């Protein structure tokens, strides 16, 4: 509510509360599980455009809003959709459970990190999930501990990622075959809607 999601979704705070209220019991149960973020409330692009979600992100000790990298051509974010096997619930809001920024994959080739995560039975994060993770847990994004969002793809070799630029979170992308020492691969235990 404090981030302004109801206004951006064009609905009243009461309507927004009603939309996410069914997730409360699941969230309370998930809070008992260990992890960097036991649960994250994900608001989908069916309610709020991705570009506006980026603006809601901040660094843990920062005040500057997040930005979209200039390498995303106009309208291209809409083409980045969930990959098979990482489809979120068909709800306007849901919970991501057991989120992890995947810093162990810093320096790994993204496609290799994606394969390792799949072998563990975890799911990659979508753009919306990564933005929700940083919005609700700003400490998830730290210097040299940024992360890729392998569950959102557009049919080419680009893998969306969130990193720090100009003292703010930045939504960009990197090539699936290029490793970066500061870029891990975010994943989660699952989703609940």
Secondary structure, 3 states (H helix, E strand, C coil): CCCCHHHHHCCCHHHHHHHHHCCHHHHHHHCCCCCCEEEEEEECCCCCCHHHHHHCCCCCCCCCCCEECCCCCCCHHHHCEECCCCCCCCCCEEEEEEEECCHHHCCCCHHHHHHHHHHCCCEECCHHHHHHHHHHCHHHCECCEEEECCCEECCCCEEEEEEEECCEEEEEEEECCCCCCCEEECEECEEEC
